[in-house]
Amino acid sequence: MALTLYNIKRWYLMLTGQSVLHVHQDLGKCFAVGEVRGYYNNLTEKVTMEPALLESDDLPLLDIGHGEKVHFPVAIFQYGLGAYDLYLLTGEEVYRRKFEQCLRWTVEHQEDSGAWSNFFYIYPDHPYGAMAQGEGASLLLRGHVLTGKADYLQRAQRAIDFMLKPVEEGGTAVYDDHRLTLLEYTHMPAVMNGWVFALFGLYDYVAATGDKEHYAQLLDRTTASLEQTLPQFDRGYWSMYDLDGRIASPFYHRLHIAQMQALHRLTGHPVFDRYAARWQDDTTHVVRRTRAFLLKAWQKIKE
């Protein structure tokens, strides 16, 4: 990634929390174990950071440089999930209206396969990802809960089924012995936050349907696989963004902590609580924090 003025500005906004793609995402405010309710990470700032969108028919746009902006599925899914939480928290109809607008976009842009072309603008040969599938399903399932429409549940199943297809068959999952890895980018090593967001979508589907067999078993399988992989996502003084050696930025490190906290509440598994506490402790140490920041800056310059 070139060291250009555009990228320097983008990195600055990301690191200072002024980028709508990298707003603070702590533990969700109104989720419940075993049911589809609020979301597991707090995405409400995705909505409150752009108040003008609430009074319009516009949806979030992603700036991909050179003056071009596109509708990025994950950004719309996250905006919709944030709007849903705000509706649950406040009861204000403006948030329900934006949530339902995101639902309509999600339905209109879902392919017959159940997929959303998430990375069309940057990886046209690898446009699909588990994170988009999981978050799209999470949005649809909240639409099903809110409206009772069976179509949303059926579309969520298609999204999850596509997510669980092996990569070699065009899907986003890697099956290796007893392991199940969900890939945010199907041509790259696993990304931690993307895997967790995908897992949340599968959790939602199991909670919504009460499934005790196929989907529940795959949920258990990928949860166990994530637990086994957590040591590889730990640098020793900071968390890793992915299994390709990239350390997490401060934003993603904080996101990882919140995701571990959510997984601990959902599963009761102590390993998630241990990593949440460990990574939270890293943020309080100036030396660890500075070391991680400098390595991240160096890796960004080299990209």
N, C-alpha and C positions, 0 to 999 in steps of 0.2 A: 504494500500500500504506500503510495508516494507521499513524501513529506511536503504536501502542498498547503497553501493558505486555507483552502476549503476543508481539508482533513484536519488541520490544526484547530480550526474553528469548531468542527464537529466533535473532536475529542474534548475540547474545552467545555462545550455544552454538556456532553455526556458526563464528564467528571464532576461538574458543578451542579448536576441535577436539573439543568435547564432544558434538556432535550426531552421532548414528549415520549421518545422511545426508551428513555432511561430515567423516568421519574422514580421516586422512592416507592418501593413495593414491599412493605412489611407484611406481617401475618394478616390474613384476611379478617375482616371485622365481624362477619355474620355467617360463617359456614357452620355446618353441623355434621357430626360424624354419622355416616351411614345413610345420608339423604342428600338430595340435590337442593341446595339452598344457596347461600352466598359462596363466593369463590375463595380459594385457599390462599391466594396472595392478594393483597390490597391493590387493586388496579384503579381505584377511584380518581387518583390524580391524573390518569389518562384523560379523564373527562373534565375535571375542574381546571386543568391547566389551559384548556382551550374553550373558554366559556362561550365564545362566539358561535361555535358549532351547535350548541344547544338550541339556539334560536333560528337555525337554518336547516335546510334539507341536505347539507353537505356532510360527508363522512371524512375521517382522517385521510390525509394524503402523505405519502412518503416521498421526500426529496431525494432523488437518485443522482443529482448533479446535473450540470449543464442546463439548468433551468427546467428540467423535466420532473414531473411528479406523477406518481402512480398510486392506485389503490392496492395496498399491501394487505393480504388476507389476515395475517396475524395481528396487524395494527387494528383492524376493524373488529376482530374477535375480542381483543383485549379491551378496546373502547366499549364494546357492548357489554362485556362482563363487568367492567367498572360501572357502567350506567345501571346495570341490574342491581348491583350492590347498593348504589346510591338510592335506587327506588325502594329497596328493602329497608334502608336506614331512615329515609325521609318520607316515603309515600308520595313524593311529588311526581305528578304525571309527566313532567318534561323529561324525566329520566326514563320512564317507561316508554315514552314515544321514541326516544333515541335508541333504546334497547331493541324495540320492534323494528326500527329502521335498519339496524345492523342485522337483525334476523332475516329481513327480506333480502338484503344484499347477500347474505350467506347462502340462502336458498337459491337465488338467481345465479350464483357463480359456482355452485357445486357441480362438478362434472358427473356424468352418468356412473362413473366408477365409484363415486363417493368422495373423490379427492378434490382438493383445491390447489390450483397452480400457484404455489407460494413464492417460488424463487424464479419466476419466468423472466424477470428483468435482469438477473445477474447470472443464473445457471440454467439456461434454457434446456440443456440436456439432462438436468437433474432438478426439476421444478417442484418436486413433492417432498414433504417432510413430516415426521411424526408429531412435532410440536403443533403445526398448523392443524393436523387432523384431530389431535386431542383437544385443542382449544375450540376448534369449530364444533366438535361434538358437545363440549361443555356448554357452549352458547345455545345450541339447538335443544339440549336437554332442559335448560332453564326456560326456554320458550315453551317446551312441552308442559313443564310444571305450571307455568303462568297461564297458558291458554287451553291446555288439554288437547291440543291438536296432535293427532296420531302421526301426521306427516313429519313433524319435527323428530319424533322418536325413531321413525323409520330411517330418516336421513342421518341421524346420529349413528345408528347401527351401521349404515353403509360407510360412514366416515371411519368408524372404529375398525370395521372389517378391512378397509383399505390399509389403514395404519398397521394392522397386524399381518398383512401379507408380507412374505419374505422379499427382501430387496431384489433378489434374482428373478422374482416374478413381477417386479414393478412396484412393490410396496415399500414400506419404510422400516421393517423389522429384520433383525438378525437373530436367527435361531442357531445356537451352538451348544450341543449336548442338552443340558438342563437349563441353559441360560437364554434369556430373551432381552435383547437390547433394542431400544426404540431410538431411531436416528433422526435428529433434526435435519441433518444434511446427509443424504443417502450415499454420497461419494466421499465422505470424510469420517474420521473417527468420532466417537460419541461425544456430544456436547451435554454437559451436566444439566443445565437449566432446561434445555429442550426435552431431554429424557423425562424430567420430572413433570413438566407441563403436559407431556403426552400421557404419562401415567395418571395424572389427575383426570384426564378425559375418560380413560378406561375405568377408573374408580367411579366416576359419575355414572357411566353406563351400567355398571354392576349395581350401583345404588338405585338407579331409576327402575331397573327391570327386576331386581331381586334375583338375578341369575346366581346359581350356586354351582354351576358346572363349567362349561367351556370358558366363558369370559372371566369368571371368578378365578379359575385355575390359571389363566394367562396373567391376570392381575397379580396373583401370588408369585408367579414365576418371574415376572419382570421386577417386582418389588424385591424379591430375594436377590436377583441379579444386580440390581442397583446397590443393595447393601454390600454385596461381595466386591463391588467395584469402587466403593467409596474411598478405600485407601489409595487408589490410583488418582483420585481427584483431590488428594491432599498433598500439598507441596512440603508440608512439615511446619511451615510458618504462615501459610495462606492457602486458599482453595484454588483449584485449577479450573479454567474455563472448559477445557476439553481434554481428550486423551491424546491429543497431538502435541502436547507440551506447552500449550498456551496458558499462562497464568490468568486468573480472573482479574478484571478491573475492580476498583472499589465498588462500583455499582453491582456487578455480578456477584462479588463476594457477599455483599449484604443480601442480595436476592437468594443466594445459596443458603444463607442462615435461615431466612424466612421459610424457604421451601423445606428445610430439614425440620423446622418447628412444626410446620403443617403436617408433614409425613408422620412425625411422632404422635401428633394428636389423632391422626386418622388410623394409624396402625397399632399404636402402643409399643412399637419396637424401640427399645432403649438406644440402639445404635444411632438412630437419627437425632435423638436428644444429645448424645455425646458429641456428635459432629457439630451440631448447632452451637453448643457451648464452647467447643474447642475453637471454632472459627470466630465466634463472637469475642473470645478472649484475644485472638490475634489482632482484632481491630483496636484493642486498647493499648497495644504495645507499639510505641513509635518506631522502634528498629524494624520489627516485622512489617509494619505498614509501609514504611519507607522503602524497605527492600523489595516488597512486592510491587510498589508503584514504579520504582526505577526499572525493574525487569519488564513490567508491562509496557512502559514507554519505549524501552529498547526493542521489544518484540514488535511494537506497532511501527517503529521507524524502519525495521528490517522487512516488514511485509511488502 
